[in-house]
Amino acid sequence: MEKLRYTLAVLVDNEAGVLSQVSRLFARKGYNIESLAVGTTDDPQVSRMTIEVLADNEPQVRLLCNQLRKLFPVHTVKLLSPSVAVRRELVLVKVATESPAARNEIIQLANVFRANIIDVTPSALTVAVVGEEGKNDALMNLIELHGIKELVRTGVVALERGAATIDEETKVKDEFDYGKNVR
């Protein structure tokens, strides 16, 4: 059975050791974090984690969400449905451009994929692209033919579409089947 990708949005205290606690929980439960992006929110005391994990089914992921809620520095955990989430990833890639023709081809590819050229040297271009993973993968496959010198991906960040937020005031009652967030 093929595992499915699930996206979790988690609000946590912005303090040392929280990331370690969260990653240890995933390791103890036998899950590999496929993607992780963390940054502060509009409240400097709170960080938001966007975590992607592969699992066999949604009930397994909901159980994992409940385990996350039990961690002291965790404020809120929300499983984001793919149909109502806006998901994006940033990719920076340095590409070999040994000739003007290669440089022009990379520039044309960047234009087609709405990417930006953010650094130019005689032997390399650095391209930045923000988008869904599939779009980013397609561009990387085409650029790879020229020789990728270096590549970095941020991991996915995600928000729900519309007015809904991760904050408690806008959460749907009985959102989670396996317990409530007591904090």
C-alpha positions in Angstrom: 0.0 0.0 0.0 1.4 3.4 -1.0 1.7 5.9 1.8 0.0 9.3 1.4 1.5 12.7 2.2 -0.2 14.7 5.0 0.5 18.3 6.0 0.3 19.4 9.6 0.3 23.0 10.8 1.6 23.3 14.4 1.8 26.4 16.6 4.5 26.1 19.3 6.4 28.2 21.8 9.3 30.0 20.1 12.0 28.7 22.4 15.0 26.4 22.3 14.4 22.7 22.2 10.9 22.7 20.8 12.0 21.4 17.4 13.9 18.7 19.1 10.9 17.6 21.1 8.7 17.5 18.0 11.2 15.6 15.8 11.8 13.1 18.6 8.0 12.4 18.8 8.0 11.6 15.1 11.0 9.3 15.4 9.6 7.5 18.4 6.3 6.8 16.5 8.3 5.6 13.4 7.5 8.5 11.1 10.1 10.3 8.9 9.5 14.0 8.5 9.4 14.5 4.7 9.4 18.3 4.9 9.7 20.8 7.7 9.5 24.6 7.6 9.5 26.7 10.8 9.3 30.4 11.4 7.9 32.9 13.8 4.3 34.2 13.5 3.0 37.7 14.0 3.5 36.9 17.7 7.3 36.7 18.3 6.6 34.2 21.2 5.0 31.7 18.8 6.4 29.8 15.9 4.5 27.9 13.2 5.7 24.6 11.9 4.6 23.1 8.7 5.3 19.4 8.8 4.8 16.9 6.0 4.8 13.2 6.8 4.0 10.0 4.9 1.4 7.7 6.5 -0.8 4.8 5.5 -4.1 6.5 6.4 -5.6 9.6 8.0 -6.5 7.9 11.3 -2.8 7.3 11.9 -2.0 10.9 11.3 -4.8 12.1 13.6 -3.4 9.9 16.3 0.0 11.5 15.7 -1.7 15.0 15.9 -3.1 14.0 19.3 0.4 13.0 20.5 1.7 16.3 19.3 -1.0 18.2 21.3 0.3 16.5 24.5 3.7 18.2 24.2 3.9 21.1 26.6 5.2 23.8 24.1 2.5 22.9 21.5 -0.4 25.3 21.3 -2.4 24.0 18.3 -2.2 21.2 15.7 -4.2 21.2 12.6 -4.3 18.7 9.8 -4.5 20.6 6.5 -6.7 19.1 3.8 -5.1 19.3 0.4 -8.3 20.6 -1.1 -8.4 23.7 1.1 -4.7 24.4 1.6 -2.4 26.7 -0.3 1.0 25.0 -0.4 4.3 26.5 -1.6 8.0 25.7 -1.6 11.0 27.9 -2.3 13.9 26.3 -4.4 17.2 28.0 -5.0 19.4 26.3 -7.6 22.8 27.2 -8.9 23.2 26.1 -12.5 26.3 25.7 -14.6 26.3 28.1 -17.6 29.5 27.6 -19.5 28.2 29.2 -22.7 26.0 32.1 -23.6 23.6 29.7 -25.3 23.3 27.7 -22.0 22.7 30.9 -20.1 20.0 32.0 -22.5 18.3 28.6 -22.2 18.2 28.7 -18.4 16.8 32.3 -18.5 14.1 31.1 -20.9 13.2 28.2 -18.6 13.1 30.5 -15.7 10.7 32.8 -17.5 8.4 29.9 -18.5 8.2 28.8 -14.9 7.9 32.3 -13.5 11.2 31.9 -11.6 13.7 34.7 -10.9 17.4 34.9 -11.8 18.9 36.2 -8.5 22.6 35.9 -9.3 24.7 35.8 -12.5 28.3 35.0 -13.0 30.2 34.0 -16.2 30.0 30.3 -15.2 26.7 30.0 -13.2 23.2 31.4 -12.7 21.3 31.1 -9.5 17.5 30.7 -10.0 14.8 31.1 -7.4 11.4 29.5 -7.9 8.4 29.5 -5.6 5.5 27.1 -6.3 4.0 23.8 -5.8 6.4 20.9 -5.6 5.3 19.5 -8.9 6.1 22.7 -10.7 9.4 23.0 -8.9 10.3 19.4 -9.7 9.5 20.0 -13.4 11.9 22.9 -13.6 14.6 21.1 -11.7 14.4 18.2 -14.2 14.9 20.5 -17.1 17.7 22.5 -15.4 19.5 19.3 -14.4 20.4 18.8 -18.0 22.7 21.8 -17.7 24.4 20.6 -14.5 23.2 21.6 -11.1 26.1 22.9 -9.0 24.0 23.4 -5.8 20.4 23.2 -4.8 18.4 23.9 -1.6 14.7 23.5 -0.9 12.9 25.2 2.0 10.2 22.5 2.5 6.5 23.2 2.1 4.7 26.0 3.9 0.9 25.9 3.9 -2.1 28.0 4.9 -5.8 27.2 4.6 -7.7 29.1 1.9 -10.3 31.6 2.9 -10.9 33.1 6.3 -10.2 30.0 8.3 -7.0 30.1 10.5 -5.2 27.8 12.8 -6.3 30.0 15.8 -8.8 28.5 18.2 -11.5 31.2 17.6 -12.0 30.1 14.0 -11.6 26.3 14.4 -14.5 24.1 13.5 -15.9 22.4 16.6 -15.2 18.7 16.8 -12.5 19.1 14.1 -10.5 16.2 15.5 -12.0 12.8 16.1 -9.5 11.6 18.7 -9.6 14.2 21.5 -9.3 17.9 22.1 -6.4 20.3 22.6 -6.6 21.2 26.3 -4.2 24.1 26.1 
